[in-house]
């Protein structure tokens, strides 16, 4: 119980910091707010990758579901005339549905075979969208996506039209809400019976079967959650950028989402968030190195992973008691 209370207090402290302190400090810097907003969106997508680690699978295809989510939201808004507030959950649900259909086949694969298939999936989705004709816009993608409009309920305005307020600040708070909601969702999922089932799946297929667990069912649940988060993050990206292209999310992005998890720490729900924020912000700060930006960025990342193989959070935080943690040795224990 004390461990649960400490996690809740840490969550509340982070929420206050992110919702109050950060926007106050950077209120006069649209660029900084944009970087934080993008970091939050990438964190949501990376959280989905972390969920697949909990069942012993390395997901290198998350870019595919972010791309699906982004294009579904863009099509709903620009082609069907739907509100962003409807398009956002639809994008997540469509991505989850596609994940379930694909997962019926690919989740049976183990180890490097699953990773290779998911890498191929990222490129396959990109090519499919590239050849999507007028529906996806082909190579030019979909541009001119309007900013989110007003959200009201029974005449009460819950969220104002983004065009009528400070747009940078509005997107910041939207990204903050999505990030905090995603953290809470994944944390509660890992602390529940599902989290214990996922841990058994991570340890091995034989162990799960001996306990009478329907391994196909629970793998699909984990993978659908992962794809849902990817779709939500992709939909936010499309709305914030007001455009989406076949190259908006590629194989390299899938690898980056996985690196975020390793860098922050696979044993922690907060791992992908720490990794995403650190690497995204570090990349922006390294602009002054110009042509050496990529080199310095890569050396920084390699150095951290060499000296802290269990992730940055292993410096201070305890693990999530096994039930909510992805194994640090997932590549060895894959089911």
C-alpha atoms as one frame of an Amber mdcrd trajectory, in Angstrom:
protein
   0.000   0.000   0.000   2.808   2.398   0.840   4.412   1.645  -2.519   1.116
   2.465  -4.254   0.791   5.724  -2.322   4.342   6.737  -3.208   3.636   6.136
  -6.894   0.411   8.151  -6.698   2.237  11.000  -4.982   4.938  10.912  -7.652
   2.240  10.991 -10.338   0.480  13.957  -8.709   3.773  15.821  -8.300   4.605
  15.265 -11.961   1.104  16.378 -12.994   1.396  19.616 -11.002   4.875  20.275
 -12.381   3.823  19.638 -15.949   0.447  21.387 -15.843   1.417  24.425 -13.739
   5.150  25.035 -13.452   6.307  24.284 -17.013   3.673  26.413 -18.812   4.359
  29.308 -16.437   8.112  29.174 -16.972   7.874  28.822 -20.757   4.710  30.838
 -21.353   6.591  33.315 -23.545   8.346  30.693 -25.665   6.143  29.027 -28.320
   9.160  27.022 -29.500   9.765  25.500 -26.054   6.074  24.682 -25.642   6.159
  23.019 -29.045   9.141  20.878 -28.059   7.413  19.807 -24.841   4.207  19.033
 -26.741   6.055  16.890 -29.263   7.976  15.133 -26.480   4.698  14.281 -24.779
   3.217  12.889 -28.010   6.301  10.743 -28.615   6.102   9.547 -24.997   2.524
   8.339 -25.521   3.597   6.378 -28.605   6.650   4.956 -26.795   4.471   3.872
 -23.873   2.733   1.559 -26.315   6.078  -0.025 -27.192   6.764  -0.500 -23.483
   3.504  -2.422 -23.078   4.624  -4.973 -25.671   7.873  -5.427 -23.733   5.801
  -6.606 -20.768   4.676  -9.675 -22.761   8.204 -10.425 -23.956   7.991  -8.935
 -27.432  10.204  -6.299 -29.045   7.943  -4.041 -31.111   9.838  -2.258 -33.879
   6.717  -1.370 -35.835   5.087   1.315 -33.697   5.626   3.911 -36.424   3.087
   2.024 -38.525   0.329   2.535 -35.975   1.261   6.158 -35.357   1.033   6.686
 -39.117  -2.323   4.904 -39.270  -3.638   7.032 -36.406  -2.421  10.237 -38.006
  -4.002   9.488 -41.380  -7.263   8.203 -39.892  -7.625  11.431 -37.893  -6.720
  13.543 -40.935  -9.215  11.710 -43.165 -11.968  11.984 -40.555 -11.400  15.738
 -40.208 -10.703  16.796 -43.795 -12.672  14.221 -45.805 -15.581  13.381 -43.516
 -15.888  16.719 -41.723 -15.754  15.186 -38.246 -14.588  17.086 -35.189 -11.059
  16.452 -33.943 -12.542  15.327 -30.629 -14.301  12.479 -32.449 -11.411  11.777
 -34.827  -8.926  11.376 -31.941 -10.529   8.306 -30.285 -11.505   6.903 -33.705
  -7.839   7.033 -34.736  -6.831   5.123 -31.616  -9.562   2.512 -32.055  -8.810
   1.945 -35.748  -5.107   1.511 -34.938  -6.009  -0.950 -32.175  -8.316  -2.854
 -34.534  -5.589  -3.139 -37.172  -3.219  -4.278 -34.430  -5.601  -7.046 -33.369
  -5.999  -8.307 -36.943  -2.251  -8.330 -37.522  -1.513  -9.630 -34.052  -3.492
 -12.815 -34.673  -0.672 -13.863 -36.950   2.513 -12.095 -35.914   2.228 -12.478
 -32.135   2.865 -16.185 -32.529   6.376 -15.388 -33.677   9.194 -15.193 -31.160
  12.427 -13.314 -30.691  14.081 -11.731 -33.685  11.349 -12.993 -36.035   8.702
 -10.835 -34.384  11.031  -7.810 -34.413  11.797  -8.320 -38.120   8.126  -8.609
 -39.038   7.260  -5.419 -37.164  10.077  -3.532 -38.900   8.654  -4.677 -42.232
   5.217  -3.586 -41.065   6.358   0.032 -40.684   7.553   0.125 -44.278   4.505
  -1.749 -45.582   2.104   0.761 -44.031   4.135   3.669 -45.384   4.017   2.223
 -48.908   0.296   1.491 -48.629  -0.416   5.090 -47.646   1.944   6.368 -50.325
  -0.168   4.519 -52.896  -3.489   5.385 -51.276  -4.557   7.723 -54.071  -6.917
  10.587 -53.303  -7.887   9.110 -49.928  -4.430   9.582 -48.385  -3.096  12.165
 -50.831  -0.234   9.960 -51.999   3.239  11.460 -51.642   1.819  14.904 -50.792
  -0.113  13.527 -47.828  -2.915  15.521 -46.231  -2.323  19.176 -45.454  -4.422
  22.054 -44.200  -5.816  20.116 -41.251  -7.711  22.652 -39.124  -6.815  23.048
 -35.459  -9.208  21.428 -32.969 -12.478  23.278 -32.633 -14.680  23.869 -29.624
 -15.770  20.952 -27.449 -19.013  21.569 -25.595 -21.517  19.491 -23.680 -25.143
  20.601 -23.157 -24.162  24.123 -24.112 -21.247  24.205 -21.672 -17.891  24.866
 -23.352 -15.409  22.319 -22.033 -12.555  23.175 -24.414 -12.477  26.389 -26.470
 -11.708  26.569 -30.160  -7.908  26.389 -30.456  -8.009  29.155 -33.075  -9.517
  31.560 -30.536  -6.808  31.077 -27.887  -3.026  30.767 -27.741  -2.636  27.774
 -30.054   0.802  26.741 -28.778  -0.419  26.725 -25.196  -3.604  24.885 -26.152
  -1.662  22.093 -27.852   0.672  21.942 -24.872  -2.189  21.319 -22.450  -3.784
  18.800 -24.813  -0.512  16.882 -25.056  -0.136  17.070 -21.270  -3.609  15.603
 -20.772  -2.952  12.782 -23.238   0.376  11.995 -21.581  -1.000  11.981 -18.034
  -4.021   9.905 -19.069  -1.769   7.411 -20.872   0.555   7.064 -17.873  -2.402
   6.464 -15.561  -3.927   3.938 -17.975  -0.734   1.906 -18.347   0.137   2.085
 -14.655  -3.320   0.862 -13.595  -3.186  -1.826 -16.266   0.141  -3.104 -14.976
  -1.037  -2.987 -11.355  -4.111  -5.072 -12.156  -4.543  -8.796 -12.794  -3.705
  -8.140 -16.440  -0.288  -6.908 -15.391   0.368 -10.172 -13.558  -0.739 -12.134
 -16.594   1.549 -10.089 -18.827   4.439 -10.825 -16.447   3.786 -14.562 -16.773
   3.722 -14.236 -20.560   7.075 -12.517 -20.375   8.586 -15.345 -18.355   7.613
 -17.977 -20.904   4.801 -19.528 -22.893   5.053 -22.836 -21.031   4.599 -21.138
 -17.641   1.511 -19.270 -18.844  -0.042 -22.398 -20.331   0.594 -24.323 -17.116
  -1.438 -21.668 -15.284  -4.332 -22.079 -17.705  -3.849 -18.671 -19.337  -5.213
 -18.032 -22.815  -1.947 -16.654 -24.179  -3.398 -15.543 -27.516  -6.106 -13.492
 -25.828  -3.787 -11.636 -23.473  -1.118 -11.014 -26.080  -3.785  -9.433 -28.268
  -4.966  -7.250 -25.377  -1.435  -5.973 -24.761  -0.768  -5.412 -28.453  -4.090
  -3.616 -28.979  -3.292  -1.241 -26.096   0.112  -0.614 -27.663  -1.428   0.145
 -31.065  -4.142   2.335 -29.502  -1.524   4.537 -27.852   0.402   4.697 -31.108
  -2.727   5.820 -32.951  -3.548   8.480 -30.362  -0.024   9.889 -30.542  -0.120
   9.910 -34.332  -3.496  11.699 -34.392  -2.167  14.400 -32.063   0.907  14.813
 -34.258  -1.259  15.323 -37.350  -3.413  17.920 -35.594  -0.456  19.799 -34.149
   1.474  19.865 -37.435  -1.772  20.431 -39.372  -0.459  17.920 -41.894   0.547
  14.286 -42.216   2.726  12.585 -44.841   3.708   8.968 -45.609   7.178   9.840
 -44.319   5.989  11.402 -41.067   6.706   8.134 -39.236   9.248   5.695 -40.664
  11.321   2.709 -39.532  13.868   4.989 -37.846  11.083   6.380 -35.647  10.087
   2.868 -34.583  13.660   2.235 -33.496  13.690   5.562 -31.633  10.520   4.614
 -29.710  12.248   1.418 -28.601  15.392   3.325 -27.592  13.292   5.649 -25.436
  12.185   2.607 -23.427  15.720   1.250 -23.015  17.157   4.647 -22.136  14.588
   5.420 -19.447  14.526   1.869 -18.124  12.463  -1.164 -19.124  11.611  -1.878
 -15.485   9.635   1.357 -15.095   6.363   2.633 -16.520   7.960   6.083 -16.579
  10.940   4.776 -18.554   9.719   5.654 -22.063   8.605   9.114 -20.899  12.022
   9.934 -19.446  13.747   8.568 -22.545  11.503  10.451 -24.981  11.798  13.794
 -23.200  15.561  13.517 -22.689  16.399  12.555 -26.262  13.915  14.931 -27.907
  15.026  17.930 -25.846  18.714  16.973 -26.158  18.384  16.802 -29.938  16.951
  20.337 -29.990  19.677  21.685 -27.701  22.357  20.219 -29.946  21.371  22.405
 -32.890  24.370  24.656 -32.201  26.691  21.817 -33.186  25.238  22.008 -36.703
  26.782  19.239 -38.851  27.989  17.422 -35.725  24.515  17.329 -34.176  23.772
  13.715 -35.110  27.220  12.547 -34.000  27.046  14.218 -30.587  23.479  12.998
 -30.136  24.490   9.403 -30.931  27.533   9.518 -28.625  25.384  10.874 -25.793
  22.839   8.104 -26.247  25.458   5.351 -26.510  27.300   6.655 -23.440  24.176
   6.672 -21.283  23.210   3.149 -22.329  26.729   1.841 -21.693  27.062   3.301
 -18.188  23.421   2.818 -17.234  22.324  -0.426 -18.927  19.189  -0.605 -16.770
  18.113   2.914 -17.735  18.282   6.340 -16.175  15.573   5.584 -13.643  17.667
   2.789 -12.142  19.659   5.554 -10.436  16.896   6.373  -7.974  13.563   4.663
  -8.455  12.576   1.196  -7.219  11.079  -1.192  -9.776   7.335  -1.544 -10.059
   7.260  -4.715  -8.001   7.393  -7.040 -10.988   3.691  -6.684 -11.816   4.089
  -3.443 -13.694   7.603  -3.831 -14.966   9.045  -4.970 -18.237  12.066  -7.191
 -17.804  15.492  -5.700 -18.267  16.417  -8.940 -19.978  13.482  -9.127 -22.353
  15.641 -10.241 -25.248  16.725 -13.277 -23.223  13.321 -14.165 -21.772  11.128
 -13.767 -24.847   8.277 -16.241 -24.887
